């Protein structure tokens, strides 16, 4: 039986300990609550994230093991290195946050739908407006000279931890280029870890690996309390 959050105040009705997350359901911890800024920040600080379909209640997850990427372990393939060297993309941060989210939410080939609902877009845009959610954007100049958003990703930054959420591409390698810049920036600023949530072959090819949830929460307890990047728009 999955427990429910009855209130919207994370101090009055806090999340259960992550050790209680369901193994049967791959880390499902609790349902209910809301997507307010205080609730989302409380979730991420404890290694919990929301993931649910638009017709479902809010579901909160804390899988074990956890897929993470340590910025110093990012693997830059030969082909991606060549792509970066061509310089045909410009990468910026936090100039089109909501647009990146909507691109991530757009229908994809072979996918029945998206978990990035309008409620999620509004919630993370609010988190962006108070300085915690960020977008890394890949731009390319069109034939008429206009700048076109062709790829990117978004996530949540607390202290020196970046919690990745989703990425998209409209041109080959556009999302990989954004991720490579993110990993480089975070390495330069001595970030501790990038949370990738779930294991995928693509993330593994970039250097991500699984660690026990207990180790992940120990990293959060350390790195979320340390000062992170103050102005992401200066990263480009």
LOZAMI-500351 format. One record per residue: x, y, z of N, C-alpha, C in turn. Coordinates in Angstrom, 3 decimals, decimal comma. Example, Ala and Ser with C-alpha at 12.3 -4.5 7.8 and 13.67 -1.06 7.14 Angstrom:
BEGIN
PT       n_x       n_y       n_z      ca_x      ca_y      ca_z       c_x       c_y       c_z
PT    13,190    -5,690     7,800    12,300    -4,500     7,800    13,200    -3,300     7,800
PT    12,850    -2,250     7,080    13,670    -1,060     7,140    12,900     0,030     7,870
This chain:
BEGIN
PT       n_x       n_y       n_z      ca_x      ca_y      ca_z       c_x       c_y       c_z
PT     0,847    -1,193     0,000     0,000     0,000     0,000     0,890     1,254     0,000
PT     0,732     2,102    -1,002     1,528     3,322    -1,101     0,908     4,403    -0,223
PT     1,684     5,024     0,673     1,127     6,077     1,541     0,808     7,343     0,750
PT     0,022     8,225     1,381    -0,386     9,481     0,745     0,067    10,665     1,577
PT     0,444    11,730     0,882     0,665    13,022     1,525    -0,687    13,709     1,632
PT    -1,086    14,025     2,832    -2,420    14,606     3,025    -2,424    16,126     2,941
PT    -1,284    16,742     3,187    -1,220    18,195     3,151    -0,207    18,676     2,132
PT    -0,167    20,005     1,939     0,737    20,592     0,956     1,968    21,240     1,569
PT     2,056    21,279     2,888     3,205    21,877     3,564     4,211    20,780     3,880
PT     5,398    20,808     3,259     6,363    19,721     3,490     6,916    19,680     4,907
PT     6,737    20,757     5,682     7,192    20,727     7,071     6,148    20,077     7,967
PT     4,863    20,334     7,677     3,795    19,744     8,470     3,542    18,301     8,055
PT     3,609    18,046     6,747     3,376    16,706     6,207     4,587    16,316     5,361
PT     5,673    15,891     6,006     6,919    15,641     5,274     6,881    14,323     4,494
PT     7,855    14,168     3,611     8,008    12,910     2,884     8,425    11,795     3,854
PT     7,979    10,576     3,584     8,497     9,449     4,368     9,989     9,259     4,085
PT    10,705     8,579     4,951    12,110     8,267     4,656    12,219     7,486     3,345
PT    13,240     7,798     2,553    13,367     7,161     1,243    13,583     5,655     1,357
PT    14,034     5,184     2,513    14,242     3,753     2,703    12,923     2,973     2,626
PT    11,804     3,686     2,736    10,500     3,027     2,664     9,975     2,902     1,231
PT    10,723     3,401     0,259    10,280     3,320    -1,134    10,097     1,870    -1,554
PT     9,123     1,633    -2,392     8,774     0,281    -2,822     9,831    -0,312    -3,751
PT    10,314    -1,490    -3,432    11,196    -2,200    -4,350    10,383    -2,808    -5,491
PT     9,165    -3,234    -5,183     8,304    -3,835    -6,193     8,015    -2,854    -7,309
PT     7,810    -1,576    -6,973     7,466    -0,556    -7,958     8,648     0,370    -8,260
PT     9,848    -0,146    -8,116    11,058     0,541    -8,585    11,267     1,914    -7,955
PT    10,998     2,004    -6,661    11,304     3,240    -5,957    10,127     4,160    -5,707
PT     8,901     3,724    -5,976     7,734     4,546    -5,679     7,632     4,734    -4,168
PT     7,606     5,982    -3,731     7,663     6,292    -2,299     6,316     6,699    -1,720
PT     5,638     7,639    -2,395     4,422     8,211    -1,831     3,636     8,888    -2,944
PT     2,360     9,104    -2,724     1,503     9,815    -3,675     0,902    11,042    -2,999
PT     0,359    11,947    -3,831    -0,335    13,112    -3,297     0,551    14,333    -3,151
PT     0,095    15,276    -2,319     0,811    16,529    -2,164     0,564    17,461    -3,334
PT     1,483    18,368    -3,552     1,355    19,313    -4,658     2,732    19,531    -5,282
PT     2,785    20,439    -6,257     4,036    20,732    -6,967     4,517    22,146    -6,653
PT     4,275    22,600    -5,446     4,723    23,934    -5,046     6,243    23,968    -4,944
PT     6,799    25,156    -4,965     8,242    25,318    -4,835     8,770    24,679    -3,552
PT     8,171    24,930    -2,371     8,696    24,294    -1,150     8,645    22,772    -1,210
PT     7,564    22,214    -1,776     7,444    20,750    -1,854     8,501    20,175    -2,802
PT     8,698    20,797    -3,947     9,694    20,306    -4,896    11,108    20,391    -4,323
PT    11,435    21,493    -3,681    12,776    21,630    -3,097    13,007    20,600    -1,996
PT    11,978    20,368    -1,166    12,106    19,347    -0,124    12,330    17,976    -0,738
PT    11,641    17,706    -1,849    11,792    16,415    -2,520    13,214    16,228    -3,031
PT    13,694    17,176    -3,818    15,018    17,017    -4,424    16,127    16,940    -3,385
PT    16,003    17,702    -2,324    17,039    17,656    -1,285    17,140    16,284    -0,633
PT    16,071    15,500    -0,704    16,067    14,164    -0,111    16,181    13,058    -1,160
PT    16,468    13,421    -2,409    16,624    12,408    -3,443    15,314    11,853    -3,964
PT    14,285    12,681    -3,978    12,937    12,289    -4,406    12,537    13,164    -5,585
PT    11,845    12,603    -6,561    11,383    13,400    -7,691     9,973    12,966    -8,107
PT     9,180    13,892    -8,691     7,836    13,546    -9,157     7,879    12,985   -10,578
PT     7,049    11,997   -10,816     6,953    11,401   -12,156     5,609    10,697   -12,241
PT     4,727    11,209   -13,092     3,376    10,662   -13,162     2,733    11,098   -14,469
PT     1,764    10,338   -14,906     1,003    10,678   -16,105    -0,062    11,705   -15,777
PT    -0,503    12,490   -16,758    -1,482    13,548   -16,488    -2,777    13,059   -15,842
PT    -3,180    11,808   -16,071    -4,427    11,296   -15,508    -4,220    10,583   -14,174
PT    -3,024    10,702   -13,588    -2,706    10,051   -12,325    -2,536    11,092   -11,223
PT    -2,623    10,665    -9,945    -2,216    11,563    -8,860    -0,706    11,786    -8,936
PT    -0,223    12,797    -8,220     1,219    13,040    -8,177     1,895    11,847    -7,502
PT     2,896    11,290    -8,171     3,654    10,160    -7,635     5,103    10,592    -7,424
PT     5,655    10,214    -6,280     7,011    10,608    -5,911     7,896     9,369    -5,810
PT     9,129     9,460    -6,353     9,990     8,307    -6,521    11,375     8,525    -5,919
PT    11,964     7,438    -5,462    13,359     7,447    -5,012    13,950     6,063    -5,290
PT    14,379     5,817    -6,533    14,842     4,472    -6,909    16,175     4,102    -6,275
PT    16,387     2,802    -6,163    17,630     2,260    -5,634    17,997     1,036    -6,484
PT    19,136     1,094    -7,210    20,189     2,113    -7,194    19,795     3,365    -7,957
PT    20,680     4,353    -7,906    20,437     5,644    -8,551    21,481     5,853    -9,645
PT    21,023     6,303   -10,809    21,939     6,592   -11,920    22,470     8,010   -11,756
PT    23,779     8,148   -11,693    24,384     9,465   -11,511    25,572     9,609   -12,459
PT    25,950    10,844   -12,688    27,173    11,138   -13,437    28,009    12,106   -12,616
PT    29,209    11,696   -12,298    30,152    12,611   -11,665    30,802    13,424   -12,783
PT    30,729    14,752   -12,729    31,197    15,574   -13,857    32,591    15,216   -14,364
PT    33,482    14,812   -13,471    34,842    14,464   -13,890    34,878    13,150   -14,671
PT    33,799    12,373   -14,620    33,757    11,083   -15,304    33,019    11,154   -16,644
PT    32,618    12,348   -17,062    31,921    12,472   -18,337    32,802    11,979   -19,478
PT    32,233    11,143   -20,341    32,967    10,574   -21,475    32,629    11,342   -22,744
PT    33,624    11,989   -23,307    33,453    12,728   -24,551    33,932    11,849   -25,699
PT    32,990    11,319   -26,468    33,357    10,433   -27,565    34,093    11,199   -28,662
PT    34,771    10,457   -29,510    35,510    11,084   -30,598    34,567    11,834   -31,538
PT    33,409    11,230   -31,824    32,464    11,871   -32,745    31,883    13,145   -32,143
PT    31,581    13,111   -30,838    31,043    14,304   -30,199    32,114    15,391   -30,092
PT    33,344    14,990   -29,862    34,438    15,966   -29,826    34,552    16,684   -31,174
PT    34,424    15,921   -32,251    34,466    16,520   -33,577    33,302    17,482   -33,776
PT    32,109    17,074   -33,290    30,935    17,928   -33,447    31,113    19,238   -32,690
PT    31,637    19,164   -31,495    31,891    20,370   -30,716    32,912    21,262   -31,411
PT    33,897    20,638   -32,038    34,934    21,398   -32,719    34,443    22,147   -33,939
PT    33,357    21,674   -34,534    32,809    22,352   -35,713    32,222    23,709   -35,363
PT    31,755    23,871   -34,142    31,245    25,169   -33,706    29,979    25,620   -34,401
PT    29,164    24,672   -34,898    27,950    25,075   -35,600    26,761    25,262   -34,668
PT    26,947    24,982   -33,379    25,917    25,227   -32,377    26,400    26,287   -31,392
PT    25,466    27,073   -30,880    25,749    27,958   -29,755    24,976    27,425   -28,558
PT    25,637    27,324   -27,424    24,999    26,792   -26,224    24,856    27,899   -25,191
PT    23,631    28,045   -24,680    23,346    29,059   -23,662    22,572    28,409   -22,512
PT    22,488    29,125   -21,417    21,755    28,639   -20,254    20,731    29,673   -19,802
PT    19,550    29,169   -19,460    18,497    29,978   -18,829    18,009    31,148   -19,672
PT    17,988    31,013   -20,993    17,414    32,065   -21,825    16,063    31,671   -22,419
PT    15,685    30,381   -22,300    14,423    29,928   -22,890    13,908    28,723   -22,107
PT    13,809    28,874   -20,789    13,506    27,727   -19,939    12,180    27,059   -20,300
PT    11,104    27,816   -20,313     9,793    27,216   -20,567     9,722    26,640   -21,972
PT    10,370    27,270   -22,933    10,399    26,736   -24,292    11,090    25,375   -24,331
PT    12,174    25,239   -23,580    12,857    23,944   -23,511    11,931    22,892   -22,910
PT    11,224    23,234   -21,844    10,299    22,275   -21,247     9,223    21,851   -22,233
PT     8,693    22,798   -22,977     7,634    22,454   -23,950     8,192    21,583   -25,075
PT     9,423    21,816   -25,459    10,039    20,957   -26,472    10,239    19,541   -25,912
PT    10,645    19,447   -24,664    10,800    18,136   -24,038     9,454    17,408   -23,923
PT     8,377    18,181   -23,789     7,048    17,595   -23,646     6,404    17,240   -24,973
PT     6,965    17,710   -26,080     6,358    17,490   -27,391     6,345    16,005   -27,743
PT     5,371    15,573   -28,564     5,286    14,158   -28,954     6,571    13,681   -29,620
PT     6,943    12,433   -29,321     8,137    11,838   -29,899     7,761    10,560   -30,638
PT     8,528    10,270   -31,650     8,266     9,081   -32,456     8,349     7,827   -31,583
PT     7,296     7,013   -31,644     7,258     5,769   -30,894     6,786     5,909   -29,471
PT     6,461     7,146   -29,028     5,986     7,377   -27,659     4,497     7,685   -27,670
PT     3,768     7,099   -26,716     2,316     7,275   -26,676     1,912     8,622   -26,089
PT     2,733     9,191   -25,246     2,376    10,456   -24,606     3,554    11,013   -23,850
PT     3,298    11,947   -22,954     4,370    12,571   -22,184     3,948    12,724   -20,738
PT     4,915    12,632   -19,837     4,652    12,863   -18,421     4,836    14,336   -18,073
PT     5,348    15,135   -19,013     5,558    16,561   -18,740     4,269    17,298   -19,080
PT     3,376    17,344   -18,120     2,062    17,962   -18,303     2,155    19,478   -18,158
PT     1,055    20,153   -18,428     1,018    21,600   -18,249     1,260    21,973   -16,792
PT     0,753    21,142   -15,871     0,973    21,402   -14,444     2,460    21,319   -14,101
PT     3,161    20,359   -14,710     4,603    20,242   -14,476     5,342    21,442   -15,053
PT     4,952    21,881   -16,241     5,604    23,036   -16,866     5,430    24,272   -15,990
PT     4,236    24,493   -15,483     3,992    25,646   -14,623     4,797    25,543   -13,323
PT     4,857    24,335   -12,753     5,561    24,156   -11,480     7,053    24,402   -11,628
PT     7,655    23,861   -12,683     9,097    24,019   -12,849     9,455    25,415   -13,363
PT     8,542    26,050   -14,068     8,769    27,444   -14,436     8,811    28,313   -13,184
PT     7,931    28,025   -12,223     7,968    28,746   -10,944     9,285    28,480   -10,219
PT     9,772    27,246   -10,295    11,049    26,901    -9,677    12,197    27,628   -10,386
PT    12,071    27,786   -11,692    13,068    28,536   -12,464    13,066    30,011   -12,064
PT    11,899    30,558   -11,864    11,790    31,984   -11,553    12,406    32,335   -10,208
PT    12,514    31,375    -9,307    13,164    31,645    -8,022    14,602    31,115    -7,990
PT    15,122    30,702    -9,163    16,541    30,427    -9,289    16,995    28,997    -9,092
PT    16,058    28,042    -9,091    16,454    26,656    -8,841    16,377    25,747   -10,067
PT    15,531    26,032   -11,023    15,435    25,197   -12,225    16,140    25,901   -13,380
PT    16,831    25,124   -14,212    17,678    25,707   -15,248    17,554    24,942   -16,564
PT    17,766    25,663   -17,641    17,776    25,059   -18,970    19,135    25,276   -19,617
PT    19,610    24,242   -20,316    20,806    24,338   -21,149    20,313    24,184   -22,583
PT    20,588    25,163   -23,438    19,941    25,257   -24,750    20,972    25,232   -25,883
PT    20,669    24,489   -26,920    21,495    24,450   -28,115    20,785    25,205   -29,227
PT    21,427    26,232   -29,754    20,845    27,089   -30,787    21,642    26,957   -32,077
PT    20,952    27,194   -33,190    21,610    27,205   -34,487    20,994    28,306   -35,341
PT    21,820    28,946   -36,151    21,333    30,032   -36,991    20,684    29,467   -38,245
PT    19,460    29,933   -38,537    18,731    29,474   -39,714    19,194    30,152   -40,987
PT    18,594    29,753   -42,095    18,992    30,291   -43,398    18,753    31,786   -43,504
PT    17,760    32,282   -42,789    17,451    33,713   -42,822    18,155    34,496   -41,724
PT    19,033    33,819   -41,003    19,782    34,497   -39,947    19,139    34,432   -38,588
PT    17,931    33,849   -38,495    17,252    33,769   -37,204    17,843    32,635   -36,367
PT    17,793    32,785   -35,042    18,284    31,747   -34,152    17,169    30,748   -33,874
PT    17,500    29,473   -33,974    16,519    28,405   -33,809    16,975    27,488   -32,677
PT    16,068    27,205   -31,757    16,354    26,273   -30,665    16,256    24,851   -31,212
PT    17,367    24,116   -31,210    17,381    22,792   -31,836    17,633    21,665   -30,840
PT    17,880    21,981   -29,580    18,097    20,939   -28,586    18,315    21,542   -27,217
PT    18,317    20,687   -26,225    18,579    21,179   -24,882    18,094    20,229   -23,812
PT    18,209    20,675   -22,589    17,786    19,889   -21,429    17,415    20,846   -20,312
PT    16,727    20,313   -19,308    16,424    21,132   -18,128    16,544    20,267   -16,884
PT    16,694    20,934   -15,752    16,800    20,228   -14,490    16,791    21,203   -13,334
PT    17,114    20,708   -12,167    17,058    21,487   -10,929    18,459    21,550   -10,327
PT    18,864    22,729    -9,927    20,162    22,907    -9,293    19,997    23,342    -7,849
PT    20,539    22,555    -6,924    20,528    22,906    -5,503    21,945    22,729    -4,987
PT    22,535    23,814    -4,499    23,920    23,730    -4,077    24,804    23,345    -5,240
PT    25,615    22,310    -5,056    26,487    21,834    -6,124    26,036    20,460    -6,627
PT    24,704    20,330    -6,759    24,091    19,150    -7,371    23,164    19,613    -8,479
PT    23,231    18,952    -9,629    22,281    19,213   -10,706    21,449    17,955   -10,905
PT    20,131    18,122   -10,811    19,194    17,008   -10,980    18,608    17,087   -12,389
PT    19,094    16,241   -13,295    18,608    16,270   -14,664    17,200    15,723   -14,774
PT    16,381    16,349   -15,621    14,996    15,920   -15,779    14,690    15,373   -17,175
PT    14,938    16,134   -18,219    14,605    15,666   -19,564    15,426    16,444   -20,581
PT    15,553    15,872   -21,783    16,255    16,548   -22,855    15,527    16,300   -24,174
PT    15,844    17,095   -25,175    15,241    16,925   -26,492    16,248    17,328   -27,550
PT    16,006    16,903   -28,793    16,809    17,374   -29,909    15,945    17,460   -31,149
PT    16,212    18,465   -31,952    15,577    18,629   -33,250    16,600    18,452   -34,380
PT    17,882    18,405   -34,015    18,957    18,115   -34,963    19,923    17,145   -34,311
PT    20,572    16,341   -35,113    21,483    15,316   -34,618    22,537    15,920   -33,676
PT    22,697    15,283   -32,527    23,710    15,631   -31,517    23,378    16,886   -30,719
PT    22,251    17,542   -30,987    21,976    18,813   -30,307    21,844    18,647   -28,795
PT    21,190    17,580   -28,345    21,050    17,376   -26,901    22,375    16,928   -26,286
PT    23,154    16,121   -27,020    24,467    15,702   -26,519    25,398    16,893   -26,354
PT    25,332    17,833   -27,274    26,154    19,034   -27,171    25,775    19,823   -25,921
PT    24,484    19,956   -25,652    24,036    20,655   -24,445    24,536    19,948   -23,193
PT    24,440    18,622   -23,182    24,871    17,861   -22,011    26,381    17,960   -21,817
PT    27,133    17,939   -22,913    28,593    18,061   -22,815    28,981    19,404   -22,211
PT    28,306    20,469   -22,632    28,589    21,783   -22,054    28,212    21,816   -20,578
PT    27,072    21,231   -20,235    26,664    21,187   -18,833    27,726    20,480   -17,994
PT    28,153    19,298   -18,433    29,144    18,548   -17,670    30,441    19,339   -17,525
PT    30,847    20,025   -18,593    32,058    20,834   -18,525    31,930    21,996   -17,564
PT    30,796    22,692   -17,621    30,576    23,814   -16,709    30,579    23,352   -15,257
PT    29,873    22,251   -14,989    29,786    21,773   -13,611    31,137    21,273   -13,112
PT    31,925    20,683   -13,992    33,276    20,263   -13,613    34,117    21,485   -13,247
PT    34,021    22,543   -14,039    34,787    23,758   -13,777    34,401    24,395   -12,444
PT    33,119    24,262   -12,075    32,638    24,866   -10,832    32,609    23,871    -9,676
PT    33,304    22,746    -9,858    33,511    21,774    -8,788    32,189    21,220    -8,235
PT    31,251    20,944    -9,134    29,994    20,319    -8,695    30,248    18,862    -8,316
PT    29,445    18,383    -7,380    29,653    17,038    -6,871    29,077    15,946    -7,736
PT    27,853    16,154    -8,265    27,185    15,058    -8,957    26,045    15,593    -9,819
PT    25,775    14,881   -10,918    24,589    15,106   -11,743    23,679    13,905   -11,538
PT    22,467    14,145   -11,075    21,495    13,071   -10,889    20,835    12,755   -12,226
PT    20,934    11,510   -12,664    20,314    11,074   -13,921    19,075    10,215   -13,678
PT    18,749     9,956   -12,425    17,559     9,224   -11,991    17,592     7,757   -12,383
PT    17,249     7,450   -13,636    17,109     6,068   -14,085    18,217     5,685   -15,059
PT    18,591     4,408   -15,052    19,650     3,916   -15,920    19,168     3,743   -17,355
PT    19,957     4,256   -18,305    19,718     4,021   -19,724    21,070     3,791   -20,399
PT    21,098     3,041   -21,497    22,364     2,849   -22,220    22,980     4,165   -22,686
PT    22,116     5,116   -23,087    22,626     6,411   -23,552    23,387     7,117   -22,443
PT    22,820     7,161   -21,232    23,491     7,824   -20,118    24,783     7,088   -19,741
PT    24,731     5,770   -19,786    25,933     4,991   -19,480    27,052     5,287   -20,470
PT    26,693     5,505   -21,734    27,710     5,809   -22,749    28,382     7,146   -22,489
PT    27,713     8,024   -21,731    28,277     9,328   -21,409    29,082     9,315   -20,109
PT    29,121     8,163   -19,449    29,901     8,052   -18,226    29,094     7,912   -16,960
PT    27,772     7,915   -17,070    26,932     7,765   -15,878    26,994     6,326   -15,377
PT    26,789     6,161   -14,077    26,781     4,819   -13,486    25,832     4,779   -12,294
PT    25,475     3,584   -11,917    24,565     3,399   -10,793    25,336     3,344    -9,481
PT    24,753     3,987    -8,450    25,298     3,889    -7,100    24,148     3,577    -6,157
PT    24,417     3,005    -4,975    23,342     2,752    -4,017    22,643     4,046    -3,601
PT    21,355     3,956    -3,340    20,619     5,149    -2,908    21,221     5,736    -1,639
PT    21,695     4,890    -0,740    22,292     5,396     0,500    23,503     6,277     0,221
PT    24,308     5,887    -0,751    25,461     6,710    -1,135    24,997     8,021    -1,771
PT    23,953     7,940    -2,582    23,421     9,140    -3,230    22,912    10,141    -2,200
PT    22,157     9,685    -1,208    21,624    10,608    -0,201    22,750    11,208     0,637
PT    23,833    10,463     0,841    24,988    11,026     1,540    25,621    12,154     0,721
PT    25,686    11,968    -0,593    26,201    13,025    -1,460    25,311    14,265    -1,397
PT    24,005    14,051    -1,382    23,078    15,185    -1,308    23,256    15,945     0,003
PT    23,394    15,215     1,088    23,546    15,862     2,396    24,773    16,764     2,417
PT    25,782    16,407     1,639    27,003    17,216     1,587    26,896    18,347     0,568
PT    26,584    17,995    -0,676    26,742    18,954    -1,758    25,576    19,934    -1,902
PT    24,374    19,597    -1,459    23,273    20,562    -1,583    23,433    21,738    -0,628
PT    24,308    21,609     0,354    24,531    22,690     1,313    25,659    23,623     0,897
PT    26,383    23,267    -0,163    27,496    24,095    -0,611    27,043    25,053    -1,710
PT    27,647    26,236    -1,804    27,202    27,228    -2,795    27,469    26,763    -4,219
PT    26,469    26,966    -5,079    26,602    26,595    -6,479    26,725    27,811    -7,378
PT    26,486    27,612    -8,657    26,552    28,702    -9,639    25,454    29,715    -9,327
PT    25,815    30,982    -9,276    24,837    32,010    -8,906    24,090    32,567   -10,118
PT    24,740    32,620   -11,257    24,105    33,182   -12,460    24,401    32,267   -13,646
PT    23,435    31,446   -13,986    23,644    30,464   -15,047    23,733    31,093   -16,430
PT    23,191    32,291   -16,597    23,249    32,934   -17,918    24,669    33,317   -18,296
PT    25,581    33,339   -17,334    26,966    33,703   -17,603    27,801    32,504   -18,053
PT    27,186    31,335   -18,160    27,945    30,132   -18,495    28,287    30,024   -19,975
PT    27,509    30,650   -20,838    27,749    30,498   -22,270    29,102    31,064   -22,687
